Amino acid sequence: MRKCFITGLLILVPLAITAWVLNIIISTMDQSLLFVPERWQPHNLTGFDIPGLGTILTVLFVFLVGALANNLIGNYIVRLWEKLLHRIPVVSSLYGSVKQVSDTLFSSSGNAFRKAVLIPYPHADSYTIAFLTGTPGGDVKNHLVGDYVSVYVPTTPNPTSGFFLMMAREKVVELDMSVDAALKYIVSMGVVAPE
């Protein structure tokens, strides 16, 4: 009886958590319907709400903004908009930081989180999985003697928080493991071992 209950939990808990997260994402994206004029809202046109319609609208809007920004006129407008944002005191530092991080993470030419590595952490006899994020820059590299790399060490089970370290390249072992497999390994606290 206990075995059947645990088997049921192992099947239903991941499904329930996945459904819960998807519900949060879709509900949040459905909020974009609030920007549609009242008379064109699905509830007024059909008499009932259509879940996911706002998500489709959001995805189309993001695609449209991307398509417009990729042409000459759109690119010019984006540059003007960014210049304006950089002149507003508090907004400029916030927008600049977020833009740098998103460009690094989402750019296909970027190298952030492209490689899983094994590093000694928090001491020499203990190891953890980290992600290669680049090389130290700015004035930092002037104070480091030797060849160093930058790594991000995610915490378990929440990989969105973690530690940023600069380590000697010879202490960093590149793993033959995808970033997705490494993330699953970290989130599962080592239970879901990569093949």
Buried (B, 14 or more C-beta within 10 A) or exposed (E): EEEEEEEEEEEEEEEEEEEEEEEEEBEEBBEBBEEBEEEEBBEEEEEEEBEEBBBEBBEEEEEEEEEEBEEEEBEEEBEEEBEEBBEEEEEBEEBEEEEEEEEBEEEEEBEBBEBBBBBBBEEEEEEBBBBBBBBBEEEEEEEEEEEBBBBBBBEBEEBEEBEEBBBEEEBBEEBEBEBEBBBBBBBEEEEEEBE
